[in-house]
């Protein structure tokens, strides 16, 4: 009896899962004809979601349509949802490796654009993928990471999916108490949000949990609640499937008359759905009821109807069961030939099922190995890319020898790719020869050893390069320090000469001498500073800073420089304090360089405007001048060290090309953004934005508004 109950429940579950809210899909198709742009992308994604279980190929189609439209519209930041849906579709199609790839693409897209919700959905989907592979520990970790993000964002829809996933995980562990707890949480959320199809799904799952625990009365109550809600949205497939579930519930209790009533109700509804799988299942249920009541004539009729209905769908489990009972019926009336013929059909189908199960087990194992391999490759590739980029950034302007390192890294990546291709070929052989699995695992292990050895060699190269770089930086610091003192003496001598009795020509020469010495001192200071800022790995010293007061302080400090060029420093924006949490020393140096440049590159008599305030979801500082502005070519190299731009100081001041490089380094260290608005001949405005969500990625809670 328990075997019959389990078989029916196994067949009913996918029918319930594949039911659709038909009226909602119709409304989506109607709106598709009326919308365009981003709204059309949203409709494509909604259709992809609706078809994910019943027609996953349609989900892939609509997901790709959304991606094509986003590319055509040149919109960034909305791809993660479509990629997640395509990954879900491949999961339901059984292509676990492609599903894994799309989930990771969605994760990368979500991280790049700060889409926390889709990042959490990717984690939840990966948890379901690993649950399918039988890796329960990874599944558990992904589920709870996603759950934590949804809880922090208070995303009710995401929470309901997390609880649903956890319920599935606990059911695989036969922990039905926790499974019921998670399902009830998911149901309550969907009840609060008015998600009727979601409520039906959770009520059916709660009923099935109670069935496994043989709490038939509670299971019956959940089925009735689900049926009422399915009728409210005219969900014919779910109504018929629920009736089959109730019939099976009575059948498990050997209440055959009650089971017969609901099975007939299901048959009446199933005729309108044209769902042959559902019809075949109902015929099988009716046949078993009549068989248990010893009405073998009707039982034989419905078993044959079940075979006929399932002929096209090739439901081997259902057909094997039907042939088995037909064999028993023939045996009961003494027809040995008939019994043997049906028994042979049953045995043949059972062998097909066993072979299919073995093939699925092999496929799951192969997928799991491929996914594990890709995880390792992704982690290794990301680590290599991060190291390579860091080396390129540090060495680009210092040493031509970097080219050798870059070539070495490229060579390593190529070797890794070749290794990956070899391992993929090995995995393809694994699909054809199950008995070679152990050998191929050993080959994978050997390949990993090679990769580890290559990593060790790369680390040695990195260490040698770091030592060379350290020697170069030490030499530059020594030279800079040694030059600073002579320049300071020259400047001091110039001061003494100024105080002595000099004629006009001599005073001009002394002034030129002092200017040259001061330019040398400034250059040395900037060289030392840019080197110190680049290689100082300490975290910024965070404190509460009033940007309004800081700008006033800087106006006073640069008053004399501005006055010498008849430039007026103006303060605009909020009169009240504008607080952020940041490193005041870094901010002060940033403002020194920007204000100094604004005065240096402005024509006499033009104002320089300082501004601080709040806008939307960020705090900002801006320095605006009405000087020469920057060309498009300037903007490409503006933050590079030692770069000479088209704009030149208007009063013959010196410019070493390090000021804006220091500004960019410090802004990045603070986790902020710097933007430039400029037009040649009309001036420039540098704006530094402190965005809370962006700051949290670098230093948690760096910025907070008062």
N, C-alpha and C positions, 0 to 999 in steps of 0.2 A: 504493500500500500504506500509506504513512504517513497519508494522508487517512482511510482506513478505520480505522486504529488510533486516531487522534485522536477520530473520531466515536464509536467504541465506548466509549473511556475517558470522554468527556464525558457519555455517558448513564449509565455505571455509577456515577460519583462521587456523584450525588444519591441514588441508591438506597442506597448504603452509609451516607451521612450520615443518611438518614431512618430507619434501622433503630432499633428500640427494645428495651430490656431488658424484655420483656413481664412476666416474673415480678416484677420490681421494681415495675412500675406496678400490677399486681394487688395486691401487698402494701400499696401506698400507699392504694388504694381501700378495702381491708379496714381499715386503721388509721383512715381518715377517719370511719368509722362509730363508732369507739370513743373518739376524742379530742375535746377542746373547748378553748376559750380559745386561748392562745398556741401550744399544740401543734398545734391545728387550722390556724393560720396557717402553721406550718412545713410541714404536709402539703400545703396549697394551693400553696405556693411550690415544693415538690418536684415536684408534678404539672405545674405550669406549666413547670418546667425540662425535664421529660421530653418534653413535647409541642412544644417550641419550634420544631423543624424540620419534623416530619411534619404537625402540626396547630396552626399558630400561633394560630388563632382560639381553640382550647382554652386555650392559654397566656394569652391576653388575658383569657379568662373567669376562670380560676383566679387570675390575678394580681389582678384586680379583686375577686374574692371575698375574697382576703387583705386588700386595702385596706379593704373594707367592714367586715370583722370587726375590724381594728385600730381603725377609727374608732368602732365600736360599743363596743369594750372600752376606749376612750380611752387607747390605748397609743401613745406616741411613740417614735421612734428605730428602728423596724423596717420603715419603709415603703420604704427605698431599694432593698432586694432585689427587692420586688415591682415597683417602677417600672422597675428594670433589666430584669427578665424581660419586661415588657410592651414595652419598647423593642426588645428582641431580636426579639420576635414581629413587630412592625411592620417591622423590618428584613427578616425573611424573607418578609413579605407584599409587600415592595417599596415600602412607604410610608416613604420615607427621612426626610421632614420630621417626621412624627409620631414616628418612631423617635428623631430628634435631640431633639425636645421632651422625651420621656420620659427619655432619658439625662441631660439637663440637670436635670430635676426630681429624678432620683435623686442627681445630684451635689450639688445644693443641700441635699437632705435629709441626705445623708451628712456634708457639712461642718457642718451645723447641729448634728448629734448626735454628731460625732466618730467616725463609722464609716469608718475608713481603708480597710477591705477593700472595702466596696461603692463607695467613692470610686474606688479603683483599678480595680474592675470597670467602672465607668462610663467611665473613661478608655480602657480596653482596647476597650470596645464602640464608643466614638466613633472609635477608630483603625480598627476594621473598617468602620465606616460611611464614613469618608473614603477607605478603600481601595476600596470599592465605587464611590465617586464619581470615582476616578482621581487623588485628591489625595494622592500618595505621601508628600510631605514632612510634611504634617499627620499622616497616619497613622503615620509613623515616630516623630514627636515624642510622640504620645499613647501609642503602644506602649511606648516606653522610659521614659516617666514612670510608667506603670502598673507596668512591670517593676521599677523602682527601689523603689516602695512595697511590692510583694509581697516583694522581697528583704529589705527592712528589717523587715517583719513576719514573715518566714520562713513565708509562707503557700504551702504546697506546691501546693495546688489552683490558686490564682491564678497561680503561676509556670508551671504546665503550660499554662494558657490563654494566657498571654503568649507563651510559646515557640511554641505552635501558631499564634498570630496572626502572629508574626514570620516563621514558616515560609511562611505564605500570602503575606506581603508579598514575601519574597525570591523566591518562585516567579513572581510577576508581573514581577519584574525579570530573570527567567531566571538568577538566581544560585542554582543548585541545590545547590552545595556548602554555602552558608550555610543554605539551606532544610533540607537534610538534617541539619545540625548542630542547628538549632533543634528539628526533629521528634524527633531522638534524645533531646534533653534532656527534652522533654515526655513521651516514652514512658517514660524511666527514672523520672521522678517518678510517673507513673501506675502503673508497675510496683511501685514502693515503697509506694504508698498502697493497692494492691489494687483499683484502678478498672479492672475488666475491660472494660466498654464503651469507656472512654477508651483503653485499650491497643489494642483492635481498630481504633479510628479512626486512631491514630497509625501502626500497622503498615501499614494500607492506604495512608495518605499516603506513608509511606516507600517502599512498593512502587511507587506511581505516580511518585515522584521518580526512582526507578531506571529505570522504563519510559521516561521522557522522555530519560534519558541513555543508553538502550539497553543498560543493564546487566541483561539479562534474568534471569540466574541469581540475582542478589541480589533482584530484584523477585519472582521465584518463591519464594525463601526467605521473604521478608516475607509474601507471600500465604498460605503454608502456616502460618506462625505465627499469623496472624490467624484462619485457618480453625479451628485447634485451639482457640483461645480462644472463638470464636463458638459452636463446638459445645459447649463447657463450660457455656454459659449458655442453650443451646437458642435461639439467635438465628437463626431460619430465613431471614429476609430477607438478613442479612449473609452467611450461608453460601452461599446461592444467588448473591448478588452477587459474592462472592469467586471462586466457580467461573467466573462470566462473565469476571471479570478475568483469571483464569488462562488461560481459553480464548482471550481476546483476546491475551494474552501469546504463546501458541503461534502464534496466527494471524499476529501481526506478524513471527514468525520463519519463516513459511510451513511450519510443522509442523502440517499440517491434521489428520492422524489424532489426535494428542494434543489439539488444540483441540476436535475433535469429542467426545472422551470427556468433557471437563469441561463442555462446553456441554450435553450430555445429562444430566449430573448436576445441573446448574443447573435444567434443565427439570423433572426429577423433583421437586426441592424446591419450585420456584416454584408448582407446581400446588396445594400445600397452603396457600400464603400468600394466594391470591386477589388477588395484586398484578398487575393487567393490564399495567401499564407494564413490570414486570420480565419477565412472560411474553412480551410483544411484543419486548422487547430480545433475549431468548434465541432466539426464532424467527428474528429477523433475523441473529443470530450464526450459527445453524445453516445458514440459507439461504446466507450468504456462504461458509461452509466448503464446502458442496456446489457452489456456483458455481465456486469456485477449483479444485475437483476435477473440474469439467466434468460433474457429475451434475445436468444442468439440470432434470430432472423433479422430483427432490426439492427442488432449490433453488427452483423455481417454487412447489411446494407450501408450503414454509416462508415464502417471501415473502408469499404470500397469507394464511397464518396470522398473520403479523406485522401485516398490514394489518387483518385482522379484529379481532385483540386490541387494536390501537391505535385502533380506530374511535371508542370512547367517550372515551378520554383525549386525543384530538386531538394526538398527538405528531407535529407537522408534519415535524420533521427526520427521524424514523424513517420516516414514510410516504413522504417524498420520496425517500429512499434506496431503499426497497423498489420504488417505481414505476420508478426509474431502472434497477435491475437487471432487473426484469421486462421493460422495454423492450429491454434488451440480449439477454435470453433469447429473446424473440420474434424479434428481428432475426437471431439465430444460426440459427433454423430457417426463416427466410425469410418469416415472417408480418409483412408490412409494416404492415398495418392495426392489428394487435395492438401492434406496436412503437410506432407513432405515437400510438395512444391512451394507452398507458402513459407515453410520453415527454411528452405534453401534460399529464398529471396531475403528472408530476415537475416540469415547468417552472412550472406553476401554483403548486404548493406552495413551490418555490424563491422565487417572487415574494412569496408570503405571508411566508416567513421573512425575506426582505430588508426588506419593509415593517415587520415586527415589530421587526427589529434597529434600523432607523432610528428607529422610535417609541421604543424603549428608550433609544437614545442621546440623543434629545431629552429624554425623561423624566429621565435621569440628569443632564443639563445643567441642566434646570429645578430639580431637587432640590438640586443643588449651589449654584445661585444663591440659592435660598430659604434654604438652611442658612447660607450665608455672610451673607446679610442678617440672619437671626435672631441669628447670633453677634454681629454689630455692634450690633444692637438691644439684646441682653442686656448687652453690655459698657457701652453708653451708658446704659442704664436703671440698671444697678447703680451706675455712677459718679454719676449724677444723684441717686439715692436716698441714697447715702452723703453727698454734699455737702448735700443738703436736710436730712437728719437732724442733721448737725453744726451747721448754722445754727440749726435749731429749738432744739436743746439749749442752745446758747450764749445765745440771745436771748430765751428764753421769759419770764424774769422781768425783763428790762431794758427792752425797747422794743416798744411796740405796732406799730411799723413793720414788725415781722417778718411780720405778716399780709399785707402787700403782697408781700413776697418769696415767701411760701408760695403766694399766688395766682399769682405769676409762674411759679413752678416747676410748679404744676398746669397752668397754661396751656401751658407748654412740653411737658409730658408729653402733653397732649391733642393739641398740634400734631404731636408725634412719632408719636402713634397714628394720626392722620389721614394723615400722610405714609406710615406703614407700610401702611395700608389701600390707599392709592393704588398703592404699589409692588406690593402683593399682586395687585391687579387687573391691573397691567401684566404680572406673571408669569403670570397666568391667560391673558392674551392670547398670551403667548409659547408656551403649550401648543398653541394653535390655529394659530399662524402662525410657523413656524420661520424664515421669511425676515425676520421683524421682530426677531430676536434682537439684532442689532447696535444697532438703534434703541433698544430697551428698555434695553440696557446703558448707553447714554448718558443715558437718563432717570434711571436709578438713580444715576449719577454726579452728575447735577444735584441730585437730592434730597439726596445726601450733602453737597454743597456748602452747601445750605440749612441742614442740621443743624449743620455746622461753624460757619456764621455765627451760628446761634442759640446755640451753645456759647460763642462769643467774646463775644456780648452778655451771656450769663449770667455769664461770668467778670468782665466789667466791673462788673456789679451786685454780684458777690461782693466785688470789690476795694473798691468804694465803701463797702459795708456794713462791711467789715473796718476801713477807715480810720475810719468813724464810731464803731465799737465801740472802737477803740484810743483815740480822743479821749475817749470816755466813761470808759474804764478809767483813763486818765491823770488825768482830773479827779477821779475817786473817790480815787485814790492820794494826790493832792495834798491833798484835803480831809481824808482820814484822817490823813496825816502832820501837817498843821497843827493838827488837834484833839488829837493824841496829847500834844503838849508841854503845852498848858494843863491837860489832865487830870492829867498827871504832877505839874505844879506844885501843883495843888489838893491832890493826895494828899500831897505833901511838906509843904505848909502844915498839913494836918491832923495829920501826924506831929509837927510843931513845937508845934502847939496842945495836943496830948496831953501833951507834956512840961511844959507850963506849968501853973500852978495853976488848975485849972478845977473848978467844982462839978459835981455829978452830972448835972444837966440839960444843962450845957454839954458835958460829956464825951459824952453821948448824941447831941447834935447833931453834934459833931465826928465821932463814929463813923459816923453816918448820912452825913455829907459824904464821909468816906473811902470808904464802901461804894459811894456813887453814882459817885465818881471812878474807883474800881477797876472798876466795871461798864462805865464808858465806855472805859477802857483795854482791858479784855478784848474789848469789842465791836469796837473799832478793830483790835486785833490779829487777831481772827477775820476781819474784813472784808479786811484786807491778805493774810492767809494764804489764804483761799478764792480770792481773785483770783489770787494767785501760783500756787497749785496748779493752777488751771484752765488757765492760759495758759503755764505752764512746760512746754515740750515736750521737755526733756531726759529721757533714759532714767534710771530709778532707778539709784543707785550700789550695785551688788550686792556684798555681802560675806557672810561666814559669820556667822550670828547664832544664839546660844543662847537660845531662847525662855524656857527655865526661868530663866536668870540675869536676863533682861530683866524678867520678871514680879516677881522678888524685888527688883530695883532699883526698880520702880514701887511696890511695897508700901512700901518705905522712904520714897519721895518723897511718898506720900499718907498717911503715918501720922498726921501732925498733923491734916490735914483730917478723917480718919475719926474720930480720937479726940475731936475737938471735938463730934461728933454721937453719941459712944458707939457707933460702928460698928466692928466687927472685920473686918479684911481677912484672908481665909483663902486658903491656897494648896493646891490639890488637883491630882491627876494624877501624872505621872511625877516621881520624885525625881532621875532621871538627866538629863543634857543632852538637849535636843530641838533639833537643828540644822536650819536651813533656809538657803538662799541668798536674801537679800532686801536691801532698803534699810532700814538700822537707823533712820535719821532718820524715815522714813515710819512704820515700825512704832511707834516711840516716840510720835509724835504721835497715832496711832490709839489706842493704849492710854491716853494722857493723857486724851483726850476721853471714852472709854468709862468709865474708872474714875471720872473726875470726875463724869460724869452719874449713875453708879450711886450714888455717895455723896450727890450733890445731891438725887436723887429717892427716897432710902430714908428710912424712918422711923428715928429714933434707936433704937439698941439692936439693929437688924437687921444681920446679917452681909452682906458682899460677897465672893463666891467667885471667885478667879482660877484658871484652869486652862490647861495646855498639854500636848499629847501627840500620839500618832499613832492614827489609826483607819482601818481598811481601806487605801485607797490615797492617803490625804492626811494632812497635818499641820494641827493646828488650835490656835487660842487662843480661850478663851471668858471672858466677864465676866458673872457672874450676880448679880442683886440680888433682894431680896424686898420691893420697894417697891410703887408704885401700878400698874405695868403699863401697857399701851397698848390702846386700843380698836381695833376694826376700821377705823374712820375714820382713826385716827392712823396705822395701818400703811400706808395708801395714800400719805400725804404725809410720812412720817417722815424721808426723806432729802432733802426739798426745803428750800432756803434760806429763812430768815425765817419758818418755819412754827411757829405756836404750837399745841402739842398739849394734850390734855385733862389729862395729868399735869403737876403743878406742883412746884417745889422745896419740900421739907418744912420748911426753916428760913429761908424768905424769901430764898434766894439768887437772883441774877439769871440769866436764861436768854435768850439772843438768837436761838436757833433756827438757829445756824450749826454747832454742834459735830458733829452727825451728818451734815450735808452734807459737811463736811471729811473725816470718816471714810469716807463712801462714795466720794468722789473719790480718796482715797489708796488705798483697797482696789482700786478699778478700775485705778489706775495700776500696782499690783503684780500685776495679772492674777489676783487671788484672788476669793473669794466671801464675802459676809457674809449670815448668816441670823439671823433673830429668832424666838425662841420666847417668847411672852408671854401673860399672862392677867390681866385687870383685877382689881386688888386682891391679886394673889399674886406679882407681880414679873415680871422679864424676864431673858432670857439672850441676849446677842449672841455669835455664834460666827463666827470668820473661818477659812475653809478654804483651804489651799494645796494644790491638786491638781496633781501633776506633769504629767499629760496636758493639762490645761487651761492650765498655765503655758507649756508649750511653744508653744502657739498664739500667745502674746503675746511672750514673751521666752524664747528657746531655753535649756533647762536652767536655768531660774531657780531651781527647787527641787530639791534632792537630799538624801536622807536620809543621815545619817552611818552 
